[in-house]
């Protein structure tokens, strides 16, 4: 079973919630937008503490470190069968100097050729409705859970 761990960063501006999402890099994702964005996340190693993996992945995909009062969210299962564990964090980021790690990627598929690509090529804040359109459909539940939690405060 594949397991990923990630961080859903959110903030409130003008009575609206905004969510920080990342877009995967590389030629396959180049012109895909709706349903392809994600929380910064990555695959966990067996026995690894999931919050630690989530923080490592956030740093690798943005070049930024986050800290604060993390809110554990209910895990979701993506279409491909991967289970994603996530923690929400209310906060903000300086947007000017993001930097993603570089990964080796086989392209074209099954060609045996590898190219170097940024794991993430875009970072953006989206209001709730736009975030729900952009994010991987299974991850919409993370946004729904945060909205419910914030309304009950």
C-alpha positions as CSV (number, residue, x, y, z in Angstrom):
1,X,0.0,0.0,0.0
2,X,1.4,3.4,-1.0
3,X,1.2,6.1,1.6
4,X,2.0,9.8,1.1
5,X,2.1,12.6,3.7
6,X,1.6,16.3,3.2
7,X,0.7,19.7,4.5
8,X,-2.3,21.8,3.6
9,X,-1.4,25.4,4.3
10,X,-4.3,27.8,4.6
11,X,-5.0,31.4,5.5
12,X,-8.0,33.7,5.9
13,X,-8.2,37.0,4.0
14,X,-11.2,39.2,3.7
15,X,-13.4,36.6,5.3
16,X,-12.4,34.0,2.7
17,X,-10.2,31.0,3.1
18,X,-7.3,30.5,0.7
19,X,-5.4,27.2,0.2
20,X,-1.8,26.8,-0.9
21,X,-1.4,24.2,-3.6
22,X,1.4,23.0,-5.9
23,X,1.4,21.9,-9.5
24,X,3.5,18.9,-10.6
25,X,6.4,19.7,-13.0
26,X,7.3,18.0,-16.2
27,X,5.9,17.6,-19.7
28,X,3.1,15.2,-18.7
29,X,1.5,17.9,-16.5
30,X,2.4,20.9,-18.6
31,X,-1.0,21.8,-19.9
32,X,-3.1,20.1,-17.3
33,X,-4.7,22.3,-14.6
34,X,-8.1,21.2,-13.2
35,X,-7.8,18.3,-10.8
36,X,-4.0,18.1,-11.0
37,X,-2.9,20.5,-8.3
38,X,-2.1,19.0,-4.9
39,X,-1.0,19.7,-1.3
40,X,2.8,19.5,-1.1
41,X,3.2,15.8,-0.3
42,X,5.3,12.8,-0.9
43,X,5.6,9.1,-0.5
44,X,6.5,7.9,3.0
45,X,9.1,5.3,3.7
46,X,8.1,2.2,5.8
47,X,8.2,3.0,9.5
48,X,8.7,6.7,8.9
49,X,6.9,9.2,11.1
50,X,4.3,10.7,8.7
51,X,4.4,14.3,10.0
52,X,8.2,14.3,9.5
53,X,7.7,13.1,5.9
54,X,5.1,15.8,5.3
55,X,7.5,18.5,6.6
56,X,10.3,17.2,4.5
57,X,8.1,17.1,1.3
58,X,6.9,20.6,1.9
59,X,10.5,21.8,2.1
60,X,11.6,19.9,-0.9
61,X,8.7,21.1,-3.1
62,X,8.8,24.8,-2.0
63,X,12.2,25.5,-0.5
64,X,10.3,26.7,2.6
65,X,10.0,25.3,6.1
66,X,6.7,25.6,8.0
67,X,6.0,25.3,11.7
68,X,3.1,25.8,14.0
69,X,0.0,24.1,15.4
70,X,-0.7,21.3,12.9
71,X,-4.2,20.0,12.6
72,X,-4.3,16.3,11.8
73,X,-6.9,15.6,9.0
74,X,-8.6,12.4,8.1
75,X,-6.6,10.4,5.5
76,X,-8.1,10.1,2.0
77,X,-7.6,7.5,-0.7
78,X,-6.8,8.7,-4.2
79,X,-8.0,7.1,-7.4
80,X,-4.8,5.2,-8.0
81,X,-5.1,3.6,-4.5
82,X,-2.6,5.8,-2.7
83,X,-3.6,6.8,0.9
84,X,-2.7,10.4,1.7
85,X,-2.2,11.6,5.3
86,X,-2.3,15.3,5.8
87,X,-1.9,18.0,8.4
88,X,-3.4,21.5,8.0
89,X,-1.6,24.6,9.1
90,X,-2.8,28.1,9.2
91,X,-0.1,30.4,8.0
92,X,1.4,32.4,5.1
93,X,4.5,32.2,2.9
94,X,6.7,34.7,1.2
95,X,5.8,34.0,-2.5
96,X,8.8,35.3,-4.4
97,X,11.5,32.8,-3.9
98,X,10.1,29.3,-4.2
99,X,12.4,26.5,-5.3
100,X,11.5,22.9,-6.0
101,X,13.8,19.9,-5.9
102,X,14.8,18.4,-9.2
103,X,13.9,14.8,-10.0
104,X,14.8,12.3,-12.7
105,X,11.8,11.3,-14.8
106,X,11.4,8.9,-17.7
107,X,10.2,10.8,-20.8
108,X,8.7,9.9,-23.1
109,X,7.1,7.0,-21.2
110,X,8.7,3.6,-21.6
111,X,11.5,5.2,-23.8
112,X,14.3,4.5,-21.3
113,X,15.3,8.1,-21.6
114,X,15.4,10.2,-18.4
115,X,15.0,14.0,-18.1
116,X,15.6,16.2,-15.1
117,X,12.4,18.2,-14.1
118,X,11.4,20.2,-11.1
119,X,9.0,18.1,-8.9
120,X,6.8,21.2,-8.7
121,X,6.6,24.0,-11.3
122,X,3.9,26.3,-9.8
123,X,2.8,27.4,-6.4
124,X,-0.4,29.4,-5.8
125,X,-3.0,30.4,-3.2
126,X,-6.6,29.7,-4.3
127,X,-9.9,30.6,-2.7
128,X,-12.1,27.7,-1.6
129,X,-14.1,27.1,-4.8
130,X,-11.1,27.5,-7.2
131,X,-9.0,25.3,-4.9
132,X,-11.6,22.6,-5.1
133,X,-11.6,22.7,-8.9
134,X,-7.8,22.6,-9.1
135,X,-6.9,20.1,-6.5
136,X,-6.8,16.3,-7.0
137,X,-10.5,15.3,-6.6
138,X,-9.8,13.0,-3.6
139,X,-8.0,15.8,-1.8
140,X,-11.1,18.1,-1.8
141,X,-12.0,16.3,1.4
142,X,-9.1,18.0,3.1
143,X,-10.5,21.4,2.2
144,X,-14.0,20.4,3.3
145,X,-12.7,19.2,6.7
146,X,-10.8,22.5,7.3
147,X,-13.9,24.6,6.4
148,X,-16.0,22.6,8.8
149,X,-13.4,22.9,11.6
150,X,-13.1,26.6,11.1
151,X,-16.8,27.2,11.0
152,X,-17.2,25.3,14.3
153,X,-14.6,27.5,16.1
